[in-house]
Amino acid sequence: MAADRVASAHDHAAVLAEALPYIREFAGRTVVIKYGGHAMDDPALAELFAQDVVLMHLVGIRPVVVHGGGPQISDLMQRLGKEPEFVDGLRVTDAETVDIVRMALVGKVNREVVSAINQHGAYAVGLSGEDANLLLVRTRDPRLGFVGDVESVNPAIVERLQNEDLIPVIATVGVDEGGQAHNVNADTVAAAIAVALGAEKLVYLTDVLGVYEDYPDEASLISQIDVAGMERLLAEGKVGEGMIPKLRSCIEAIGAGVGRAHILDGRVPHALLLEFFTREGIGTMITRDQPVDVKDAT
């Protein structure tokens, strides 16, 4: 039994030692994490996510959490007697629905994420894109109502919170030039904020293992790919429809200066720690160019 305890202690020490170079590399760097999917809906995974974010913060990384909440919006709409309506996969958002979006994202989901993180210390502060004109948007399509595309990001409020050693948690509601609130796609918001902050990494937590060479064959998971390779997969139609906006956002963010992007399976416990602090990592990493050694680029 004593030998088993020594072996277990050695394994734990090895894991900590393996994490050290990655902690050194990313200390002081901003990482934008788009939080959603099963990782948000499962209370156990939500708790592990909060632990991961706090640990990253404590070792000197500067995480920024961006979240949507489509299922929560639909659930609240139905509870209020309003049936969700979609056009080309996008939610039709009239004036009443905008208020529901705000209630669901800002009043419920954002508060829950902030509360989960703050169980481990007074670190997280909730924001929406309406605060300090963080997200300025333009209306996408009159048929959709108040659905916006990101026009510009004013990162001043986020940077101020980071400088106060706090973790910003951002709900994806934006405003147009007249101050009208709009529902905004969380994937594109995360990429825009990553660019505005000069982030080292943009991370999407999803409900799939990562990007597949031969979708949907999980055995064809790609651990690392450059932008040119990703463009090829998109052009060949080898990407699931739901993944296309995320991958387009990754490509645009890297093109605008973000260091790397990651597609991770949020259903995996401690997915963020496994990707950031272990040599093997998980999921798919997207880089500007193809590095010689995959994990050296992580």
MARVO-210856 format. One record per residue (C-alpha): residue in three letters; y, z, x; residue number from 1. Coordinates in pm, 1 decimal. Example, Ala and Ser with C-alpha at 12.3 -4.5 7.8 and 13.67 -1.06 7.14 Angstrom:
code:Ala	north:-450.0	up:780.0	east:1230.0	pos:1
code:Ser	north:-106.0	up:714.0	east:1367.0	pos:2
end
This chain:
code:Met	north:0.0	up:0.0	east:0.0	pos:1
code:Ala	north:236.7	up:83.1	east:284.5	pos:2
code:Ala	north:170.3	up:-259.5	east:436.9	pos:3
code:Asp	north:250.7	up:-423.0	east:103.0	pos:4
code:Arg	north:581.9	up:-237.5	east:83.2	pos:5
code:Val	north:671.3	up:-345.5	east:437.7	pos:6
code:Ala	north:584.2	up:-707.6	east:357.1	pos:7
code:Ser	north:791.9	up:-694.7	east:37.6	pos:8
code:Ala	north:1087.4	up:-544.1	east:222.1	pos:9
code:His	north:1057.1	up:-815.1	east:487.8	pos:10
code:Asp	north:1065.7	up:-1086.1	east:217.8	pos:11
code:His	north:1379.8	up:-936.3	east:64.0	pos:12
code:Ala	north:1546.2	up:-914.9	east:405.3	pos:13
code:Ala	north:1456.5	up:-1277.5	east:476.8	pos:14
code:Val	north:1622.1	up:-1387.6	east:152.4	pos:15
code:Leu	north:1939.7	up:-1199.1	east:239.9	pos:16
code:Ala	north:1945.4	up:-1343.7	east:590.0	pos:17
code:Glu	north:1896.5	up:-1694.6	east:452.6	pos:18
code:Ala	north:2200.1	up:-1648.0	east:227.3	pos:19
code:Leu	north:2434.0	up:-1547.2	east:511.1	pos:20
code:Pro	north:2533.3	up:-1893.9	east:641.7	pos:21
code:Tyr	north:2605.6	up:-2014.2	east:289.0	pos:22
code:Ile	north:2818.5	up:-1707.5	east:216.7	pos:23
code:Arg	north:3015.6	up:-1781.6	east:533.0	pos:24
code:Glu	north:3056.0	up:-2148.6	east:441.9	pos:25
code:Phe	north:3185.5	up:-2093.9	east:89.6	pos:26
code:Ala	north:3387.3	up:-1773.8	east:132.3	pos:27
code:Gly	north:3739.2	up:-1836.7	east:7.4	pos:28
code:Arg	north:3640.1	up:-2166.2	east:-159.3	pos:29
code:Thr	north:3682.7	up:-2240.4	east:-530.1	pos:30
code:Val	north:3377.8	up:-2326.9	east:-737.6	pos:31
code:Val	north:3418.5	up:-2451.7	east:-1096.1	pos:32
code:Ile	north:3118.8	up:-2378.6	east:-1319.9	pos:33
code:Lys	north:3076.2	up:-2550.0	east:-1654.6	pos:34
code:Tyr	north:2878.6	up:-2300.2	east:-1860.9	pos:35
code:Gly	north:2683.2	up:-2405.9	east:-2167.8	pos:36
code:Gly	north:2348.9	up:-2493.5	east:-2317.5	pos:37
code:His	north:2057.3	up:-2253.2	east:-2335.4	pos:38
code:Ala	north:2204.3	up:-2037.8	east:-2058.6	pos:39
code:Met	north:2483.8	up:-1943.7	east:-2298.1	pos:40
code:Asp	north:2267.5	up:-1900.0	east:-2609.7	pos:41
code:Asp	north:1994.5	up:-1680.3	east:-2458.3	pos:42
code:Pro	north:2123.1	up:-1320.5	east:-2414.9	pos:43
code:Ala	north:1893.2	up:-1254.7	east:-2117.6	pos:44
code:Leu	north:2009.6	up:-1569.7	east:-1936.7	pos:45
code:Ala	north:2372.4	up:-1494.9	east:-2026.2	pos:46
code:Glu	north:2337.5	up:-1156.2	east:-1854.6	pos:47
code:Leu	north:2186.8	up:-1316.0	east:-1543.3	pos:48
code:Phe	north:2467.2	up:-1573.5	east:-1539.4	pos:49
code:Ala	north:2724.3	up:-1293.6	east:-1546.6	pos:50
code:Gln	north:2546.9	up:-1119.7	east:-1257.1	pos:51
code:Asp	north:2543.7	up:-1442.1	east:-1054.2	pos:52
code:Val	north:2914.9	up:-1504.5	east:-1108.0	pos:53
code:Val	north:3006.7	up:-1148.5	east:-1011.2	pos:54
code:Leu	north:2790.7	up:-1160.4	east:-697.4	pos:55
code:Met	north:2951.5	up:-1488.0	east:-592.8	pos:56
code:His	north:3291.4	up:-1328.0	east:-646.3	pos:57
code:Leu	north:3201.6	up:-1017.6	east:-445.9	pos:58
code:Val	north:3091.9	up:-1218.7	east:-140.8	pos:59
code:Gly	north:3423.2	up:-1403.4	east:-132.8	pos:60
code:Ile	north:3360.3	up:-1719.0	east:-337.7	pos:61
code:Arg	north:3624.8	up:-1795.1	east:-601.4	pos:62
code:Pro	north:3440.7	up:-1889.1	east:-923.4	pos:63
code:Val	north:3617.8	up:-2039.6	east:-1224.0	pos:64
code:Val	north:3414.2	up:-2058.3	east:-1545.6	pos:65
code:Val	north:3479.3	up:-2334.8	east:-1801.6	pos:66
code:His	north:3294.4	up:-2329.5	east:-2133.3	pos:67
code:Gly	north:3270.1	up:-2518.2	east:-2457.4	pos:68
code:Gly	north:3065.3	up:-2408.6	east:-2755.5	pos:69
code:Gly	north:2963.7	up:-2695.7	east:-2982.9	pos:70
code:Pro	north:2679.5	up:-2509.9	east:-3158.2	pos:71
code:Gln	north:2901.8	up:-2206.5	east:-3215.6	pos:72
code:Ile	north:3173.5	up:-2427.8	east:-3367.8	pos:73
code:Ser	north:2923.7	up:-2596.3	east:-3601.0	pos:74
code:Asp	north:2776.4	up:-2260.7	east:-3703.0	pos:75
code:Leu	north:3117.5	up:-2115.6	east:-3788.8	pos:76
code:Met	north:3216.2	up:-2430.4	east:-3980.1	pos:77
code:Gln	north:2905.4	up:-2406.6	east:-4195.0	pos:78
code:Arg	north:2956.9	up:-2035.8	east:-4256.7	pos:79
code:Leu	north:3307.4	up:-2120.4	east:-4378.5	pos:80
code:Gly	north:3172.4	up:-2391.8	east:-4609.9	pos:81
code:Lys	north:3280.6	up:-2691.0	east:-4399.4	pos:82
code:Glu	north:3021.3	up:-2950.6	east:-4296.5	pos:83
code:Pro	north:3053.1	up:-3081.1	east:-3939.1	pos:84
code:Glu	north:3120.8	up:-3455.2	east:-3913.1	pos:85
code:Phe	north:3077.2	up:-3673.4	east:-3605.4	pos:86
code:Val	north:3189.7	up:-4024.1	east:-3505.2	pos:87
code:Asp	north:3021.0	up:-4177.8	east:-3200.1	pos:88
code:Gly	north:2891.3	up:-3832.7	east:-3110.0	pos:89
code:Leu	north:3236.0	up:-3669.9	east:-3119.9	pos:90
code:Arg	north:3338.0	up:-3403.6	east:-3369.6	pos:91
code:Val	north:3594.7	up:-3507.3	east:-3628.5	pos:92
code:Thr	north:3861.6	up:-3238.6	east:-3594.6	pos:93
code:Asp	north:4117.5	up:-3214.1	east:-3874.2	pos:94
code:Ala	north:4380.2	up:-2938.8	east:-3889.3	pos:95
code:Glu	north:4140.7	up:-2692.5	east:-4052.3	pos:96
code:Thr	north:3867.9	up:-2767.5	east:-3798.1	pos:97
code:Val	north:4110.5	up:-2710.2	east:-3508.3	pos:98
code:Asp	north:4162.7	up:-2356.5	east:-3634.7	pos:99
code:Ile	north:3785.5	up:-2308.9	east:-3654.2	pos:100
code:Val	north:3745.4	up:-2445.7	east:-3299.8	pos:101
code:Arg	north:3998.2	up:-2193.9	east:-3174.8	pos:102
code:Met	north:3826.1	up:-1909.7	east:-3357.9	pos:103
code:Ala	north:3485.0	up:-2006.3	east:-3220.2	pos:104
code:Leu	north:3583.7	up:-2087.3	east:-2861.6	pos:105
code:Val	north:3876.8	up:-1857.3	east:-2792.7	pos:106
code:Gly	north:3803.5	up:-1575.0	east:-3034.6	pos:107
code:Lys	north:3426.2	up:-1551.9	east:-2995.9	pos:108
code:Val	north:3262.3	up:-1740.3	east:-2707.4	pos:109
code:Asn	north:3536.3	up:-1672.2	east:-2453.5	pos:110
code:Arg	north:3542.7	up:-1302.6	east:-2535.9	pos:111
code:Glu	north:3164.5	up:-1280.3	east:-2504.9	pos:112
code:Val	north:3161.4	up:-1445.7	east:-2161.5	pos:113
code:Val	north:3446.1	up:-1227.2	east:-2037.8	pos:114
code:Ser	north:3276.4	up:-914.3	east:-2171.6	pos:115
code:Ala	north:2942.9	up:-1002.9	east:-2005.1	pos:116
code:Ile	north:3111.1	up:-1047.5	east:-1665.8	pos:117
code:Asn	north:3318.1	up:-733.0	east:-1705.2	pos:118
code:Gln	north:3006.8	up:-522.4	east:-1758.5	pos:119
code:His	north:2984.2	up:-542.6	east:-1378.8	pos:120
code:Gly	north:3348.0	up:-462.8	east:-1300.8	pos:121
code:Ala	north:3698.2	up:-549.9	east:-1416.9	pos:122
code:Tyr	north:3696.6	up:-906.5	east:-1286.5	pos:123
code:Ala	north:3714.2	up:-1164.3	east:-1567.9	pos:124
code:Val	north:4019.8	up:-1277.7	east:-1764.8	pos:125
code:Gly	north:3994.0	up:-1513.6	east:-2061.5	pos:126
code:Leu	north:4218.2	up:-1817.6	east:-2103.1	pos:127
code:Ser	north:4235.7	up:-2128.7	east:-2313.7	pos:128
code:Gly	north:4392.6	up:-2459.4	east:-2221.7	pos:129
code:Glu	north:4684.9	up:-2363.2	east:-2444.7	pos:130
code:Asp	north:4785.1	up:-2078.0	east:-2212.8	pos:131
code:Ala	north:5074.3	up:-2164.6	east:-1981.0	pos:132
code:Asn	north:5016.6	up:-2534.3	east:-2073.9	pos:133
code:Leu	north:4702.3	up:-2531.5	east:-1862.9	pos:134
code:Leu	north:4559.8	up:-2842.2	east:-2035.6	pos:135
code:Leu	north:4798.3	up:-3112.6	east:-2153.5	pos:136
code:Val	north:4612.0	up:-3369.5	east:-2362.8	pos:137
code:Arg	north:4664.7	up:-3689.5	east:-2557.0	pos:138
code:Thr	north:4496.6	up:-3771.0	east:-2885.4	pos:139
code:Arg	north:4189.3	up:-3985.6	east:-2822.8	pos:140
code:Asp	north:4140.0	up:-4167.5	east:-3154.4	pos:141
code:Pro	north:4312.3	up:-4117.9	east:-3491.4	pos:142
code:Arg	north:3970.2	up:-4137.8	east:-3659.8	pos:143
code:Leu	north:3871.0	up:-3819.0	east:-3479.9	pos:144
code:Gly	north:4183.0	up:-3620.9	east:-3563.1	pos:145
code:Phe	north:4280.4	up:-3359.7	east:-3307.4	pos:146
code:Val	north:4035.1	up:-3450.8	east:-3033.1	pos:147
code:Gly	north:4205.1	up:-3481.9	east:-2696.7	pos:148
code:Asp	north:4157.3	up:-3640.6	east:-2357.1	pos:149
code:Val	north:4297.5	up:-3456.3	east:-2056.2	pos:150
code:Glu	north:4634.1	up:-3596.9	east:-1957.3	pos:151
code:Ser	north:4715.0	up:-3340.8	east:-1687.5	pos:152
code:Val	north:4622.7	up:-2993.6	east:-1565.0	pos:153
code:Asn	north:4875.9	up:-2726.8	east:-1471.6	pos:154
code:Pro	north:4662.2	up:-2491.5	east:-1259.8	pos:155
code:Ala	north:4936.7	up:-2235.0	east:-1189.6	pos:156
code:Ile	north:4798.3	up:-1965.1	east:-1424.2	pos:157
code:Val	north:4446.4	up:-2009.2	east:-1284.6	pos:158
code:Glu	north:4568.0	up:-1989.8	east:-925.6	pos:159
code:Arg	north:4769.2	up:-1679.1	east:-1007.0	pos:160
code:Leu	north:4460.7	up:-1506.1	east:-1144.8	pos:161
code:Gln	north:4255.9	up:-1611.6	east:-843.1	pos:162
code:Asn	north:4520.7	up:-1470.8	east:-611.7	pos:163
code:Glu	north:4489.0	up:-1141.4	east:-800.5	pos:164
code:Asp	north:4114.2	up:-1143.3	east:-719.5	pos:165
code:Leu	north:4017.3	up:-1218.3	east:-1080.1	pos:166
code:Ile	north:3770.5	up:-1461.5	east:-1236.8	pos:167
code:Pro	north:3930.5	up:-1705.5	east:-1485.5	pos:168
code:Val	north:3714.4	up:-1791.8	east:-1788.7	pos:169
code:Ile	north:3856.2	up:-2097.8	east:-1967.5	pos:170
code:Ala	north:3796.6	up:-2213.1	east:-2326.1	pos:171
code:Thr	north:3846.3	up:-2587.8	east:-2368.4	pos:172
code:Val	north:4126.0	up:-2608.4	east:-2621.1	pos:173
code:Gly	north:4426.7	up:-2810.7	east:-2502.7	pos:174
code:Val	north:4771.1	up:-2900.4	east:-2635.5	pos:175
code:Asp	north:4966.8	up:-3223.4	east:-2662.9	pos:176
code:Glu	north:5334.2	up:-3261.9	east:-2575.7	pos:177
code:Gly	north:5431.4	up:-3133.6	east:-2920.6	pos:178
code:Gly	north:5223.9	up:-2818.3	east:-2883.1	pos:179
code:Gln	north:4947.5	up:-2930.2	east:-3121.2	pos:180
code:Ala	north:4610.0	up:-2784.0	east:-3031.9	pos:181
code:His	north:4319.9	up:-3024.0	east:-2966.8	pos:182
code:Asn	north:3947.6	up:-2989.0	east:-2916.4	pos:183
code:Val	north:3856.1	up:-3122.0	east:-2569.5	pos:184
code:Asn	north:3519.6	up:-3209.6	east:-2414.3	pos:185
code:Ala	north:3419.0	up:-2924.9	east:-2182.9	pos:186
code:Asp	north:3250.8	up:-3151.2	east:-1926.0	pos:187
code:Thr	north:3566.5	up:-3350.8	east:-1864.5	pos:188
code:Val	north:3781.3	up:-3036.8	east:-1864.4	pos:189
code:Ala	north:3564.5	up:-2877.5	east:-1594.8	pos:190
code:Ala	north:3599.6	up:-3184.8	east:-1373.9	pos:191
code:Ala	north:3976.9	up:-3205.6	east:-1427.8	pos:192
code:Ile	north:4023.0	up:-2838.6	east:-1342.6	pos:193
code:Ala	north:3803.1	up:-2873.8	east:-1033.2	pos:194
code:Val	north:4023.9	up:-3159.2	east:-911.8	pos:195
code:Ala	north:4347.0	up:-2970.0	east:-985.4	pos:196
code:Leu	north:4223.0	up:-2664.3	east:-794.3	pos:197
code:Gly	north:4084.9	up:-2862.8	east:-500.2	pos:198
code:Ala	north:3743.6	up:-2708.9	east:-566.3	pos:199
code:Glu	north:3465.6	up:-2724.8	east:-310.5	pos:200
code:Lys	north:3200.9	up:-2750.5	east:-582.2	pos:201
code:Leu	north:3173.8	up:-2852.8	east:-946.9	pos:202
code:Val	north:2861.0	up:-2715.4	east:-1115.8	pos:203
code:Tyr	north:2716.2	up:-2807.4	east:-1455.9	pos:204
code:Leu	north:2458.5	up:-2576.1	east:-1611.9	pos:205
code:Thr	north:2240.5	up:-2787.9	east:-1841.2	pos:206
code:Asp	north:1910.7	up:-2779.9	east:-2029.9	pos:207
code:Val	north:1729.6	up:-3018.8	east:-1792.8	pos:208
code:Leu	north:1601.0	up:-2979.8	east:-1437.7	pos:209
code:Gly	north:1863.9	up:-3217.2	east:-1298.5	pos:210
code:Val	north:1894.5	up:-3595.0	east:-1260.4	pos:211
code:Tyr	north:1576.3	up:-3804.0	east:-1272.0	pos:212
code:Glu	north:1504.8	up:-4129.8	east:-1090.8	pos:213
code:Asp	north:1290.5	up:-4234.3	east:-1386.0	pos:214
code:Tyr	north:1423.7	up:-4051.6	east:-1693.5	pos:215
code:Pro	north:1269.7	up:-3855.9	east:-1865.3	pos:216
code:Asp	north:990.7	up:-3808.9	east:-1607.1	pos:217
code:Glu	north:1050.2	up:-3461.3	east:-1462.2	pos:218
code:Ala	north:834.0	up:-3548.8	east:-1162.1	pos:219
code:Ser	north:1105.7	up:-3794.5	east:-1057.9	pos:220
code:Leu	north:1371.2	up:-3521.1	east:-1017.3	pos:221
code:Ile	north:1628.1	up:-3616.4	east:-752.1	pos:222
code:Ser	north:1731.8	up:-3322.9	east:-531.9	pos:223
code:Gln	north:2026.6	up:-3502.7	east:-374.8	pos:224
code:Ile	north:2205.6	up:-3832.9	east:-436.7	pos:225
code:Asp	north:2534.6	up:-3987.6	east:-331.0	pos:226
code:Val	north:2794.7	up:-4143.0	east:-557.5	pos:227
code:Ala	north:2671.6	up:-4497.4	east:-490.9	pos:228
code:Gly	north:2318.4	up:-4398.6	east:-589.6	pos:229
code:Met	north:2443.8	up:-4232.4	east:-906.1	pos:230
code:Glu	north:2642.6	up:-4540.0	east:-1001.5	pos:231
code:Arg	north:2324.0	up:-4742.6	east:-957.3	pos:232
code:Leu	north:2126.7	up:-4514.4	east:-1189.6	pos:233
code:Leu	north:2399.7	up:-4534.8	east:-1453.0	pos:234
code:Ala	north:2421.5	up:-4913.0	east:-1425.4	pos:235
code:Glu	north:2044.1	up:-4943.6	east:-1462.1	pos:236
code:Gly	north:2043.4	up:-4721.1	east:-1771.3	pos:237
code:Lys	north:1819.5	up:-4462.9	east:-1606.7	pos:238
code:Val	north:2018.4	up:-4164.4	east:-1730.0	pos:239
code:Gly	north:1976.0	up:-3978.3	east:-2059.0	pos:240
code:Glu	north:2262.2	up:-4037.1	east:-2302.4	pos:241
code:Gly	north:2366.2	up:-3672.2	east:-2307.5	pos:242
code:Met	north:2391.4	up:-3662.5	east:-1928.6	pos:243
code:Ile	north:2620.3	up:-3964.7	east:-1893.1	pos:244
code:Pro	north:2953.8	up:-3779.9	east:-1953.3	pos:245
code:Lys	north:2857.3	up:-3509.8	east:-1702.9	pos:246
code:Leu	north:2763.4	up:-3759.1	east:-1433.2	pos:247
code:Arg	north:3072.7	up:-3971.3	east:-1491.9	pos:248
code:Ser	north:3280.1	up:-3654.3	east:-1460.5	pos:249
code:Cys	north:3100.9	up:-3565.7	east:-1135.0	pos:250
code:Ile	north:3170.8	up:-3910.1	east:-989.1	pos:251
code:Glu	north:3538.4	up:-3897.6	east:-1088.4	pos:252
code:Ala	north:3580.2	up:-3545.0	east:-950.9	pos:253
code:Ile	north:3423.9	up:-3632.1	east:-615.4	pos:254
code:Gly	north:3637.1	up:-3945.9	east:-599.6	pos:255
code:Ala	north:3943.9	up:-3726.0	east:-650.5	pos:256
code:Gly	north:3855.4	up:-3486.3	east:-369.8	pos:257
code:Val	north:3604.7	up:-3230.7	east:-499.9	pos:258
code:Gly	north:3350.3	up:-3165.5	east:-224.4	pos:259
code:Arg	north:3019.2	up:-3174.5	east:-412.9	pos:260
code:Ala	north:2883.6	up:-3162.1	east:-765.8	pos:261
code:His	north:2564.0	up:-3003.3	east:-892.7	pos:262
code:Ile	north:2352.7	up:-3046.1	east:-1204.7	pos:263
code:Leu	north:2145.8	up:-2728.9	east:-1252.1	pos:264
code:Asp	north:1895.3	up:-2610.3	east:-1509.9	pos:265
code:Gly	north:2063.9	up:-2312.1	east:-1672.5	pos:266
code:Arg	north:1727.9	up:-2205.2	east:-1818.9	pos:267
code:Val	north:1616.3	up:-2098.8	east:-1469.3	pos:268
code:Pro	north:1698.0	up:-1730.2	east:-1403.3	pos:269
code:His	north:1968.1	up:-1692.8	east:-1135.8	pos:270
code:Ala	north:2010.0	up:-2070.5	east:-1111.4	pos:271
code:Leu	north:2348.2	up:-2035.1	east:-940.1	pos:272
code:Leu	north:2219.6	up:-1802.8	east:-668.4	pos:273
code:Leu	north:1916.8	up:-2020.4	east:-601.9	pos:274
code:Glu	north:2134.9	up:-2327.8	east:-553.9	pos:275
code:Phe	north:2410.0	up:-2163.9	east:-354.3	pos:276
code:Phe	north:2220.8	up:-1927.3	east:-128.7	pos:277
code:Thr	north:1874.7	up:-2071.5	east:-56.6	pos:278
code:Arg	north:1771.9	up:-2361.1	east:165.1	pos:279
code:Glu	north:1557.8	up:-2531.5	east:-98.0	pos:280
code:Gly	north:1806.7	up:-2500.8	east:-382.9	pos:281
code:Ile	north:1731.3	up:-2634.6	east:-730.4	pos:282
code:Gly	north:1859.8	up:-2915.9	east:-948.7	pos:283
code:Thr	north:2051.8	up:-3219.8	east:-822.9	pos:284
code:Met	north:2339.3	up:-3227.8	east:-577.2	pos:285
code:Ile	north:2582.4	up:-3522.7	east:-585.3	pos:286
code:Thr	north:2779.4	up:-3598.1	east:-268.8	pos:287
code:Arg	north:3035.4	up:-3856.7	east:-166.0	pos:288
code:Asp	north:2807.5	up:-4000.8	east:103.4	pos:289
code:Gln	north:2439.3	up:-3961.5	east:183.2	pos:290
code:Pro	north:2402.7	up:-3683.2	east:445.4	pos:291
code:Val	north:2133.3	up:-3694.6	east:711.1	pos:292
code:Asp	north:1996.9	up:-3350.0	east:618.3	pos:293
code:Val	north:2003.2	up:-3271.3	east:248.1	pos:294
code:Lys	north:2033.6	up:-2894.6	east:267.9	pos:295
code:Asp	north:2275.7	up:-2900.5	east:560.5	pos:296
code:Ala	north:2514.9	up:-3063.6	east:313.6	pos:297
code:Thr	north:2479.0	up:-2787.4	east:57.4	pos:298
end
